[in-house]
Amino acid sequence: RLGHRRMVLGGLVYFAVASVGAALATSFYGLLIFRIQQAIAGAIALPNGTAIMRRVVPAAGRGRRFGLVGSAVVLAAAAGPPLGGVLIEWVGWRAVFYANLVLIVPTLALAWRVLPVLDRRPADREFDWSGALALVVLLASWAGLLIWQRGAGTALQAGGFCIWLVLVLVFFRRQRLHPDPILPLHFFYRRTFAAANAAISCSNLAMYTTFLVIPLLLADTPGWQSSEAGLVLAVLWAPTVICAPLGGWLIDRFGRRWPTVLGLSIFASGLWLIAGIHTEIALPVLVGGLGLAGIGLGLSSAGMQTAALESVPSRESGVAAGTFSTSRYIGSITGASVLPLLYEAGSSIDGFGRVLFVALGASLLSVLVGLVIEHRPSGD
């Protein structure tokens, strides 16, 4: 509606302002409010950047470009916590937010100079404000239900989920009837779009639960320190950074399906190896499994994203990218929310086994739905 370039630039400015607000916050709730604003700003900018790539990069080299961007995103995500820790120790926690300006200002200048001005989609229909609000409520209530059920009885749990399902059905019905819905259900009639979204949701569920449970396990294990846990997790991220461009090259060379399925299968193999830890931590097994999982994530990420965006018309790239991002974080929300329920009952090693069993199941499901992705999807 407003143009991808304008939304990327606006999202960057929004993020800068929110970062300053977070740095100046005088209470926890004030900080929380500005952290939410940072999340909104990221949600504005990132999908529109993805949509620009879908529209301007030729199909023959699209996978490699998405792979390079994916590698940069993972590298930044992995580098952020250690750098933030150094800033907090040396300067103070407010420096973490002021440091964002050092990154945003040159990024904003570069984006202003190089981002293309593309045709906008005609905005002849009312924006779906109620649908947008309802989607936020549904996602938040889903996370709340998963956390709340830990202290609720069976009847209350069942009742809560039944009410939530009724609300979901009402939301879907209204989205189907709206002339310009916030969540385009008709996209999911396209098999590749539906499969790619399901695959990224399942793989993200598996990845986040694994990423979050390992520090908990090591913290409960005598002799392990936080710095050592960080090094162990680096084994997951380092291969992802390295293999993401390779995964992009493979999907350009051999099509979108099989490189994606190969990567997801390697990811599931790594989790299967880790899930074999039952009585005590075996460092070689843990490191080897995480390394395999990281390779698989790197090889598969570009394929899922490229296939999803190519399966819808180019003019709909923005809403397709936003929907794909939502699917990605549905998996993250679900994994992070069920983690305490699975991990806390019994000993830590038993809880670790339960969490990895769920993660492994989700990763295997991502492999199955990945088989539905077309080799060369075309939405135009």
For each residue, the residues with C-beta under 8 A, 3 or more apart:
1: 120 121 123 127
2: 6 7 120
3: 6 7 117 118 120
4: 7 8 48 49 51 52 55 115 118 317 318
5: 8 9 48 52 111 115 116 117 118
6: 2 3 9 10
7: 2 3 4 10 11 44 45 48 318
8: 4 5 11 12 44 45 48 49 52 111 115
9: 5 6 12 13 108 111 112 115
10: 6 7 13 14 44 45
11: 7 8 14 15 41 42 43 44 45 46 48
12: 8 9 15 16 41 45 104 107 108 111
13: 9 10 16 17 108
14: 10 11 17 18 37 40 41 44 45
15: 11 12 18 19 38 41 42 45 100 104
16: 12 13 19 20 100 101 104 105 108
17: 13 14 20 21 37
18: 14 15 21 22 34 35 37 38 40 41
19: 15 16 22 23 34 38 97 98 100 101 104
20: 16 17 23 24 97 98 101
21: 17 18 24 25 33 34 37
22: 18 19 25 31 34 35 38 97
23: 19 20 94 95 96 97 98
24: 20 21 94
25: 21 22 30 31 33 34
26: 30
27: 30 31
28: 31 32
29: 32 33
30: 25 26 27 33 34
31: 22 25 27 28 34 35
32: 28 29 35 36
33: 21 25 29 30 36 37
34: 18 19 21 22 25 30 31 37 38
35: 18 22 31 32 38 39
36: 32 33 39 40
37: 14 17 18 21 33 34 40 41
38: 15 18 19 22 34 35 41 42
39: 35 36 42 43
40: 14 18 36 37 43 44
41: 11 12 14 15 18 37 38 44 45
42: 11 15 38 39 45 46
43: 11 39 40 46 47 322 325
44: 7 8 10 11 14 40 41 47 48
45: 7 8 10 11 12 14 15 41 42 48 49
46: 11 42 43 49 50 325
47: 43 44 50 51 318 321 322 324 325
48: 4 5 7 8 11 44 45 51 52 318 321
49: 4 8 45 46 52 53
50: 46 47 53 54 69 305 309 317 321 324 325
51: 4 47 48 54 55 309 317 318 320 321
52: 4 5 8 48 49 55 56 115 116 118 317
53: 49 50 56 57 62 65 66 69
54: 50 51 57 62 309 310 314 317 320 321
55: 4 51 52 118 314 317
56: 52 53 116 118
57: 53 54 61 62 65
58: 61 62
59: 62 310
60: 252
61: 57 58 64 65 252
62: 53 54 57 58 59 65 66 252 306 310
63: 66 67 247 248 249 250 251 252 256 302 303 306
64: 61 67 68 245 248 249 252 302
65: 53 57 61 62 68 69 248
66: 53 62 63 69 70 248 301 302 305 306
67: 63 64 70 71 244 245 246 247 248 249 301 302
68: 64 65 71 72 244 245 248
69: 50 53 65 66 72 73
70: 66 67 73 74 244 247 248 298 301 302 305
71: 67 68 74 75 240 241 242 244 245 298
72: 68 69 75 76
73: 69 70 76 77
74: 70 71 77 78 237 240 241 244 298
75: 71 72 78 79 237 241
76: 72 73 79 80
77: 73 74 80 237
78: 74 75 81 234 237 238 241
79: 75 76 82 83
80: 76 77 83 84
81: 78 84 85 230
82: 79 85 86 230
83: 79 80 86 87 99
84: 80 81 87 88 96
85: 81 82 88 89
86: 82 83 89 90
87: 83 84 90 91 92 93 95 96 99
88: 84 85 91 92 93 95 96
89: 85 86
90: 86 87 95
91: 87 88 94 95
92: 87 88 95
93: 87 88 96
94: 23 24 91 97 98
95: 23 87 88 90 91 92 98 99
96: 23 84 87 88 93 99 100
97: 19 20 22 23 94 100
98: 19 20 23 94 95 101 102
99: 83 87 95 96 102 103
100: 15 16 19 96 97 103 104
101: 16 19 20 98 104 105
102: 98 99 105
103: 99 100 106 107
104: 12 15 16 19 100 101 107 108
105: 16 101 102 108 109
106: 103 109 110
107: 12 103 104 110 111
108: 9 12 13 16 104 105 111 112
109: 105 106 112 113
110: 106 107 113 114
111: 5 8 9 12 107 108 114 115
112: 9 108 109 115
113: 109 110
114: 110 111
115: 4 5 8 9 52 111 112
116: 5 52 56
117: 3 5
118: 3 4 5 52 55 56
119: 315
120: 1 2 3 123
121: 1 315 316 318
122:
123: 1 120 127
124:
125: 179 180
126: 179 180
127: 1 123 132 180
128: 131 132 175 178 180 181 182
129: 132 133
130: 133 134 174
131: 128 134 135 171 174 175 178 181 182 183
132: 127 128 129 135 136 182
133: 129 130 136 137
134: 130 131 137 138 171 174
135: 131 132 138 139 171 182 183 326
136: 132 133 139 140
137: 133 134 140 141
138: 134 135 141 142 164 167 168 171
139: 135 136 142 143 326 329 330 333
140: 136 137 143 144
141: 137 138 144 145 164 167
142: 138 139 145 146 164 330 333 334 337
143: 139 140 146 147 333 334 336 337
144: 140 141 147 148
145: 141 142 148 149 160 161 164
146: 142 143 149 334 337 338 341
147: 143 144 150 337 340 341
148: 144 145 151 152 160
149: 145 146 152 156 157 160 341
150: 147 340 341
151: 148
152: 148 149 156 157 160
153: 156 157
154: 157 158
155: 158 159
156: 149 152 153 159 160
157: 149 152 153 154 160 161
158: 154 155 161 162
159: 155 156 162 163
160: 145 148 149 152 156 157 163 164
161: 145 157 158 164 165
162: 158 159 165 166
163: 159 160 166 167
164: 138 141 142 145 160 161 167 168
165: 161 162 168 169
166: 162 163 169 170
167: 138 141 163 164 170 171
168: 138 164 165 171 172
169: 165 166 172 173
170: 166 167 173 174
171: 131 134 135 138 167 168 174 175
172: 168 169 175 176 185
173: 169 170 176 177
174: 130 131 134 170 171 177 178 181
175: 128 131 171 172 178 181 182 183 184 185
176: 172 173 181 185
177: 173 174
178: 128 131 174 175 181 182
179: 125 126
180: 125 126 127 128
181: 128 131 174 175 176 178 184 185
182: 128 131 132 135 175 178
183: 131 135 175 323 326
184: 175 181 187 316 319 320 323
185: 172 175 176 181 188 189
186: 189
187: 184 190 193 194 311 312 316 320 323
188: 185 193 194 197
189: 185 186 194
190: 187 193 194 311 312 377 379
191: 194 195 372 374
192: 195 196 256 307 308 310 311 372 373 374 377
193: 187 188 190 196 197 307 308 311 312 320 377 379
194: 187 188 189 190 191 197 198 372
195: 191 192 198 199 307 369 370 371 372 373
196: 192 193 199 200 304 305 307 308 311 324 373
197: 188 193 194 200 201 308 323 324 327
198: 194 195 201 202 327 365 366 369
199: 195 196 202 203 260 264 300 304 366 369 370 373
200: 196 197 203 204 304 305 308 324 327 328 331 366
201: 197 198 204 205 327 328 330 331
202: 198 199 205 206 331 362 363 365 366 369
203: 199 200 206 207 264 267 297 300 304 331 362 363 366
204: 200 201 207 208 328 329 331 332 335
205: 201 202 208 209 331 332 334 335 358 359 362
206: 202 203 209 210 267 268 271 331 335 359 360 362 363 366
207: 203 204 210 211 267 293 297 335 359
208: 204 205 211 212 331 332 335 336
209: 205 206 212 213 335 336 338 339 355 356 358 359 362
210: 206 207 213 214 236 271 274 290 293 355 356 359
211: 207 208 214 233 236
212: 208 209 215 216 335 336 339
213: 209 210 216 217 339 343 351 352 355 356
214: 210 211 217 218 229 232 233 286 290
215: 212 218 219 226 229 233
216: 212 213 219 220 343 348 352
217: 213 214 220 221 281 348 349 351 352
218: 214 215 221 224 228 229 232 281
219: 215 216 224 226 229
220: 216 217 348
221: 217 218 224 281 348
222:
223:
224: 218 219 221 228 229
225: 228 229
226: 215 219 229 230
227: 230 231
228: 218 224 225 231 232
229: 214 215 218 219 224 225 226 232 233
230: 81 82 226 227 233 234
231: 227 228 234 235
232: 214 218 228 229 235 286 287 290
233: 211 214 215 229 230 236 237 290
234: 78 230 231 237 238
235: 231 232 238 239 287 290 291 294
236: 210 211 233 239 240 290 291 293 294 297
237: 74 75 77 78 233 234 240 241 294
238: 78 234 235 241 242 294
239: 235 236 242 243 291 294 295 297 298
240: 71 74 236 237 243 244 294 295 297 298 301
241: 71 74 75 78 237 238 244 298
242: 71 238 239 245 246 298
243: 239 240 246 247 263 294 295 297 298 299
244: 67 68 70 71 74 240 241 247 248 298 299 301 302
245: 64 67 68 71 242 248 249
246: 67 242 243 249 250 298 299
247: 63 67 70 243 244 250 251 259 260 263 298 299 300 301 302 303
248: 63 64 65 66 67 68 70 244 245 251 252 302 306
249: 63 64 67 245 246 252 253
250: 63 246 247 253 254 259 262 299 303
251: 63 247 248 254 255 256 259 260 302 303 306 307
252: 60 61 62 63 64 248 249
253: 249 250
254: 250 251 258 259
255: 251 258 259 375 376
256: 63 192 251 259 260 303 306 307 310 373 374 375 376 377
257: 260 261 303 307 370 371 373 374 375
258: 254 255 261 262 375
259: 247 250 251 254 255 256 262 263 299 300 303
260: 199 247 251 256 257 263 264 299 300 303 304 307 370 373
261: 257 258 264 265 300 367 370 371 373
262: 250 258 259 265 266 299 300
263: 243 247 259 260 266 267 295 296 297 298 299 300 301 303
264: 199 203 260 261 267 268 296 300 363 366 367 370
265: 261 262 268 269 296 367
266: 262 263 269 270 292 293 295 296 299
267: 203 206 207 263 264 270 271 292 293 295 296 297 300 363 366
268: 206 264 265 271 272 296 360 363 364 366 367
269: 265 266 272 273 292 296
270: 266 267 273 274 288 289 290 291 292 293 294 295 296
271: 206 210 267 268 274 275 289 293 356 359 360 363
272: 268 269 275 276 289 360
273: 269 270 276 285 288 289 292
274: 210 270 271 277 285 286 289 290 293 356
275: 271 272 353 356 357 359 360
276: 272 273 285
277: 274 280 281 282 285 286 349 352 353 356
278: 349 353
279: 349
280: 277 349
281: 217 218 221 277 286 349
282: 277 285 286
283: 286 287
284: 287 288
285: 273 274 276 277 282 288 289
286: 214 232 274 277 281 282 283 289 290
287: 232 235 283 284 290 291
288: 270 273 284 285 291 292
289: 270 271 272 273 274 285 286 292 293
290: 210 214 232 233 235 236 270 274 286 287 293 294
291: 235 236 239 270 287 288 294 295
292: 266 267 269 270 273 288 289 295 296
293: 207 210 236 266 267 270 271 274 289 290 296 297
294: 235 236 237 238 239 240 243 270 290 291 297 298
295: 239 240 243 263 266 267 270 291 292 298 299
296: 263 264 265 266 267 268 269 270 292 293 299 300
297: 203 207 236 239 240 243 263 267 293 294 300 301
298: 70 71 74 239 240 241 242 243 244 246 247 263 294 295 301
299: 243 244 246 247 250 259 260 262 263 266 295 296 303
300: 199 203 247 259 260 261 262 263 264 267 296 297 303 304 370
301: 66 67 70 240 244 247 263 297 298 304 305
302: 63 64 66 67 70 244 247 248 251 305 306
303: 63 247 250 251 256 257 259 260 263 299 300 306 307 373
304: 196 199 200 203 260 300 301 307 308 370 373
305: 50 66 70 196 200 301 302 308 309 324
306: 62 63 66 248 251 256 302 303 309 310
307: 192 193 195 196 251 256 257 260 303 304 310 311 373 374 377
308: 192 193 196 197 200 304 305 311 312 320 324
309: 50 51 54 305 306 312 317 320 321 324
310: 54 59 62 192 256 306 307 377 378 379
311: 187 190 192 193 196 307 308 374 377 378 379
312: 187 190 193 308 309 316 317 320 379
313: 316 379 380
314: 54 55 317 379 380
315: 119 121
316: 121 184 187 312 313 319 320 379
317: 4 50 51 52 54 55 309 312 314 320 321
318: 4 7 47 48 51 121 321 322
319: 184 316 322 323
320: 51 54 184 187 193 308 309 312 316 317 323 324
321: 47 48 50 51 54 309 317 318 324 325
322: 43 47 318 319 325 326
323: 183 184 187 197 319 320 326 327
324: 47 50 196 197 200 305 308 309 320 321 327 328
325: 43 46 47 50 321 322 328 329
326: 135 139 183 322 323 329 330
327: 197 198 200 201 323 324 330 331
328: 200 201 204 324 325 331 332
329: 139 204 325 326 332 333
330: 139 142 201 326 327 333 334
331: 200 201 202 203 204 205 206 208 327 328 334 335 362
332: 204 205 208 328 329 335 336
333: 139 142 143 329 330 336 337
334: 142 143 146 205 330 331 337 338
335: 204 205 206 207 208 209 212 331 332 338 339 359 362
336: 143 208 209 212 332 333 339
337: 142 143 146 147 333 334 340
338: 146 209 334 335 341 342 358
339: 209 212 213 335 336 342 343 355
340: 147 150 337 343 344
341: 146 147 149 150 338 344 345
342: 338 339 345 351 354 355 358
343: 213 216 339 340 348 351 352 354 355
344: 340 341 351
345: 341 342 350 351 354
346: 350 351
347: 350 351
348: 216 217 220 221 343 351 352
349: 217 277 278 279 280 281 352 353
350: 345 346 347 353 354
351: 213 217 342 343 344 345 346 347 348 354 355
352: 213 216 217 277 343 348 349 355 356
353: 275 277 278 349 350 356 357
354: 342 343 345 350 351 357 358
355: 209 210 213 339 342 343 351 352 358 359
356: 209 210 213 271 274 275 277 352 353 359 360
357: 275 353 354 360 361
358: 205 209 338 342 354 355 361 362
359: 205 206 207 209 210 271 275 335 355 356 362 363
360: 206 268 271 272 275 356 357 363 364
361: 357 358 364 365
362: 202 203 205 206 209 331 335 358 359 365 366
363: 202 203 206 264 267 268 271 359 360 366 367
364: 268 360 361 367 368
365: 198 202 361 362 368 369
366: 198 199 200 202 203 206 264 267 268 362 363 369 370
367: 261 264 265 268 363 364 370 371
368: 364 365 371
369: 195 198 199 202 365 366 372
370: 195 199 257 260 261 264 300 304 366 367 373
371: 195 257 261 367 368
372: 191 192 194 195 369
373: 192 195 196 199 256 257 260 261 303 304 307 370 377
374: 191 192 256 257 307 311 377
375: 255 256 257 258
376: 255 256
377: 190 192 193 256 307 310 311 373 374
378: 310 311
379: 190 193 310 311 312 313 314 316
380: 313 314
